[in-house]
Amino acid sequence: MPVDMQLLRDLTQTPGIASREDKVREVVATHLGPLVDDLSVDALGNLIGHRKGNGGPRIAIAAHIDEIGFLVRHVDDNGFLRVQRVGGFDPRVLVAQRVLVHTRQGDSVPGVFQPASKPIHLMQPGEAKDLKLEDLFVDLGMAAEKVKDQVRIGDMVTLDRDLVAVGDTVVSKALDDRVGVYVMIEAVRKATASTAEIYAIATTQEEIGLRGAHAAAYSIDPDIAIALDVTIAADIPGGTPDAHVTKLGGGTAIKILDNSQIANPKVVDHLRELAKEHDIPHQFEILPFGGTDAGAFQTSRGGTATSTISIPTRYVHTVNEMAHVDDIQASVDLLAAFLNAAGTKSYAYSLEGRS
């Protein structure tokens, strides 16, 4: 089944940084609503779709809807904006990028990031320096009075880049983690044989500390939790094979470990068995830095059996995040197979050999 480019475009192009996910939540609700029995929104803005089960376990699926972005923190006397980051950025990839400033009047004002330094043509040898986010400003191309009339402190700023097909991949801003949300919607659509009590959660504020997932994990208290997120595909020039983490086109990635969790080995084994049984291309992921919503679920209340199904992605946290369409579909297929097989395995730890 080919990737639904229109759904993926709707998800990636709708703006929403942490705490400002309202418009994205509406898009997800439109597509997830017909697939579940009820929808609700909690105090942190998580959208929770609940499909009733038939004796199966309580399974939480979590994919975050916030993207990395900025808030306006200062408008100077010349109308240039300084911003506060909301999520992790490498400032080297921001220079000369286009942005949108989302005003409280509902307008999206285009602008461009530039460094507060001389143009390269005017620099003397040795004048160039390492770039920091504090060195960047947003130019809206308007007089200061007009900028101050439209823009206020706290307005959201997002990167401006459309979804495009590039070879066998899709490239866009905000694939992290709108492609995970896409996988969640499509897998719930496909998992028609599941007896599980399914909670499909579009989580908020993941990029600043898994905040939405912490709240959802506590209130839902599932038996099993599967996070859906992108992971690093460093299979590009400049690195060694042992540092690739995952490879584009190598299949969906079954996470073993990251900074936020060590996945339940029995869940990992079950995902591996299902991938082999259904001929789903797959690979295994150990991520030295970074985490997913699964980390919040794993340690909530009395603990939860967790893992993450990851979509290998090049150039994460840039405006040109790249994922292979076959890996996206493999992720859908594996999650759907897991939901359909829910209840056939136990992931509990035990004192083996004890009476």
C-alpha positions in Angstrom: 0.0 0.0 0.0 1.6 3.3 -1.0 2.0 6.1 1.5 -0.9 8.5 1.6 0.9 11.7 0.6 -2.1 13.9 1.2 -2.5 12.8 4.8 1.3 13.0 5.4 1.3 16.5 3.9 -1.7 17.6 6.1 0.2 16.4 9.2 3.6 17.9 8.4 2.4 21.2 7.1 0.1 22.0 10.0 2.0 24.2 12.5 2.3 23.2 16.1 5.2 23.5 18.5 5.1 22.3 22.2 2.0 23.8 23.9 0.7 25.2 20.6 -0.5 21.9 19.0 -4.2 22.9 18.6 -4.3 22.9 14.8 -2.4 19.6 14.5 -4.7 18.0 17.1 -7.7 18.9 14.9 -6.1 17.3 11.8 -5.4 14.1 13.8 -8.9 14.0 15.2 -10.4 14.3 11.7 -8.6 11.1 10.6 -8.4 9.1 13.8 -12.0 9.8 14.9 -13.7 7.4 12.5 -11.4 4.6 13.5 -12.1 4.6 17.3 -15.1 4.5 19.6 -14.4 7.9 21.3 -12.0 10.8 21.3 -11.0 12.9 24.3 -8.5 15.7 25.1 -6.8 15.8 28.5 -5.3 18.8 30.5 -2.0 18.7 28.6 -3.7 18.6 25.2 -3.1 15.0 24.4 -5.7 13.6 21.9 -6.7 10.1 23.1 -8.6 7.8 20.7 -10.1 4.8 22.4 -11.1 1.7 20.6 -12.9 -0.8 22.8 -11.5 -4.3 23.0 -12.8 -7.8 23.6 -10.8 -9.2 26.4 -7.4 -8.2 25.2 -4.8 -6.2 27.0 -4.8 -2.4 27.4 -2.3 -1.1 24.8 -1.2 2.5 24.5 0.2 3.8 21.2 2.0 7.2 21.5 3.1 9.5 18.7 3.9 13.1 19.4 2.3 16.0 17.5 4.6 18.8 18.6 7.4 19.9 16.2 10.5 21.8 17.1 10.2 25.5 16.7 10.5 28.9 18.4 8.7 31.6 20.3 9.3 35.3 19.7 11.1 36.7 22.7 12.1 40.1 21.5 11.3 42.6 18.8 14.0 45.2 18.3 13.7 48.8 17.3 14.3 47.9 13.6 11.7 45.2 13.6 14.0 42.2 13.7 12.9 39.3 15.9 14.9 37.3 18.4 13.5 33.9 19.3 13.5 31.3 22.1 14.0 27.8 20.9 11.3 25.1 21.9 13.1 21.9 21.2 16.6 21.0 20.0 18.3 22.7 17.1 21.7 22.8 15.4 22.0 26.5 14.5 24.2 25.6 11.5 21.2 24.3 9.7 19.0 27.4 10.3 20.9 30.1 8.4 18.9 31.5 5.5 16.0 29.2 6.2 12.5 30.5 5.7 10.1 30.6 8.7 6.5 31.5 9.4 5.5 33.7 12.4 2.0 32.7 13.5 0.4 35.8 15.0 -2.5 35.8 17.5 -4.7 37.3 14.8 -4.4 34.0 12.9 -2.0 35.2 10.3 1.1 33.4 9.1 3.8 36.0 8.4 6.8 34.8 6.3 10.3 35.6 7.3 13.9 34.4 7.0 16.6 33.4 9.6 19.9 35.2 9.2 23.0 35.6 11.4 23.8 38.9 13.1 27.2 39.3 11.4 28.8 40.8 8.4 28.0 39.2 5.0 30.8 36.8 4.0 31.8 39.1 1.2 32.8 41.8 3.8 34.6 39.5 6.3 38.3 39.5 6.8 40.2 36.1 7.2 39.6 34.8 10.7 36.5 36.8 11.4 34.0 33.9 11.0 33.0 32.3 14.2 31.0 29.3 15.5 27.3 30.1 15.3 25.0 30.0 18.2 21.2 30.4 18.2 21.5 33.7 20.0 23.4 35.0 16.9 20.3 34.5 14.7 17.4 36.9 14.0 14.3 36.7 11.9 13.8 39.3 9.2 10.1 39.9 8.2 11.0 42.4 5.5 8.7 45.0 7.0 9.1 48.4 8.8 9.5 48.2 12.5 6.1 49.8 13.2 4.3 47.3 11.1 6.2 44.4 12.7 5.3 45.6 16.2 1.7 46.0 15.2 1.4 42.4 14.0 3.8 40.4 16.2 3.8 39.9 19.9 6.1 38.3 22.4 5.2 34.6 22.6 4.0 34.2 19.1 4.9 30.8 17.5 7.6 30.5 14.8 7.8 27.4 12.7 10.1 26.4 9.8 8.6 26.7 6.4 9.2 23.8 4.0 6.8 21.6 2.1 6.6 17.9 1.8 8.1 16.5 -1.4 8.9 13.1 -2.9 12.6 12.7 -3.5 13.5 9.4 -5.2 12.1 6.6 -2.9 11.8 9.0 0.0 9.7 11.8 1.4 11.4 15.0 2.6 9.8 17.6 4.8 10.0 19.6 8.0 8.3 18.0 11.0 8.5 14.3 10.0 9.6 14.2 13.6 7.1 13.1 14.6 4.2 13.6 12.2 5.3 10.5 10.3 4.9 8.6 13.6 1.3 10.0 13.9 0.7 8.8 10.3 1.9 5.3 11.2 -0.4 5.3 14.2 -3.5 6.3 12.2 -2.8 3.8 9.4 -2.0 0.9 11.7 -5.2 1.5 13.8 -7.1 1.5 10.4 -5.4 -1.8 9.4 -5.6 -3.7 12.8 -9.2 -4.9 12.4 -8.6 -8.2 14.1 -7.4 -6.8 17.4 -9.1 -7.8 20.7 -7.0 -5.2 22.6 -8.3 -2.2 24.4 -6.4 0.3 22.2 -5.6 3.9 23.2 -4.1 5.8 20.3 -2.6 8.9 21.7 -1.4 12.0 19.8 0.9 13.3 22.6 2.0 16.9 23.3 5.2 18.5 24.4 7.5 15.5 23.7 10.3 17.7 22.4 10.7 19.4 25.8 10.6 16.4 28.1 7.9 13.8 27.2 5.4 15.9 29.2 2.2 14.9 27.4 3.2 11.2 27.6 3.8 11.4 31.4 0.3 12.6 31.9 -1.3 10.1 29.5 0.7 7.2 31.0 -0.5 8.0 34.5 -4.2 8.4 33.5 -4.5 5.4 31.1 -2.2 3.0 33.1 -1.8 0.5 30.1 -0.4 -3.0 30.2 1.7 -2.4 27.1 2.9 0.9 25.5 4.4 1.3 22.0 5.9 4.7 21.1 6.2 5.7 17.4 8.9 8.1 16.5 11.7 8.8 14.1 15.2 7.7 14.7 18.6 8.6 13.4 19.7 7.2 10.0 23.3 8.3 9.9 24.0 6.2 6.8 25.6 9.1 5.0 29.2 10.3 4.2 31.1 11.4 7.3 30.4 8.4 9.6 31.3 4.8 10.1 28.9 1.9 9.7 28.9 1.1 13.4 27.6 4.6 14.1 24.7 4.6 11.5 22.1 3.5 14.2 19.7 2.7 11.3 19.8 2.6 7.5 17.2 4.2 5.1 15.4 1.5 3.2 16.4 -1.2 5.7 12.9 -1.5 7.1 11.2 -0.4 10.3 13.4 -0.2 13.3 12.7 -2.1 16.5 14.2 -0.2 19.4 16.3 -2.0 21.9 17.7 1.0 23.9 17.8 4.7 24.1 18.4 7.4 26.8 14.8 7.2 28.0 14.2 3.4 28.1 15.6 -0.1 27.8 12.8 -1.8 25.9 11.2 -4.8 27.5 13.1 -7.8 25.9 10.0 -9.9 25.6 8.2 -7.1 23.6 11.3 -6.8 21.4 11.3 -10.5 20.8 7.6 -10.5 19.9 8.1 -7.6 17.4 10.9 -9.5 15.9 8.8 -12.7 15.6 5.9 -10.8 14.0 8.2 -9.1 11.5 9.7 -12.5 10.4 6.2 -14.1 10.3 4.7 -11.4 8.1 7.9 -10.8 6.0 8.1 -7.2 7.2 11.5 -5.6 6.5 13.1 -4.7 9.9 16.3 -3.7 11.6 17.3 -3.1 15.2 18.0 0.2 16.9 20.3 1.2 19.7 20.3 5.0 20.1 23.1 6.4 22.3 21.3 9.8 22.8 17.7 10.8 22.6 14.5 9.2 23.7 10.8 8.7 23.0 7.4 8.8 24.7 8.0 5.1 25.7 10.3 6.3 28.4 7.5 8.1 30.2 5.2 5.1 30.0 7.8 2.6 31.1 8.2 4.1 34.6 4.6 5.4 35.2 2.7 4.0 38.2 3.9 0.4 38.7 5.7 0.3 35.3 4.7 -0.7 31.8 6.1 -3.1 29.2 7.4 -0.9 26.5 9.2 -0.6 23.2 9.4 1.8 20.3 8.8 1.2 16.6 11.0 3.8 14.9 11.0 5.2 11.4 14.6 5.6 10.2 15.1 9.3 9.2 18.1 11.2 7.8 18.7 14.8 8.8 16.6 14.8 11.9 15.7 18.3 13.4 16.2 20.1 10.1 13.8 21.3 7.5 14.8 18.4 5.2 14.0 15.3 7.3 14.1 12.3 5.0 12.3 8.9 5.4 12.0 6.0 3.0 8.4 5.2 1.9 9.0 1.4 2.4 10.2 2.0 5.9 7.1 4.0 6.7 4.9 1.2 5.4 6.9 -1.5 7.2 6.3 0.5 10.4 2.5 0.5 9.7 2.5 -3.2 9.0 4.5 -4.1 12.1 2.3 -2.1 14.5 -0.9 -3.5 12.9 0.5 -7.0 13.3 1.3 -6.3 16.9 -2.1 -4.9 17.7 -3.8 -7.9 16.0 -1.6 -10.4 18.0 -2.2 -8.6 21.4 -2.8 -11.0 24.2 -1.0 -14.0 22.6 2.2 -13.3 24.6 3.0 -12.3 28.2 5.7 -9.7 28.8 5.7 -10.0 32.6 8.9 -10.7 34.5 8.7 -13.7 36.9 10.7 -15.9 39.3 11.2 -18.8 37.0 11.3 -22.2 38.7 9.7 -20.9 42.0 6.5 -22.6 43.2 
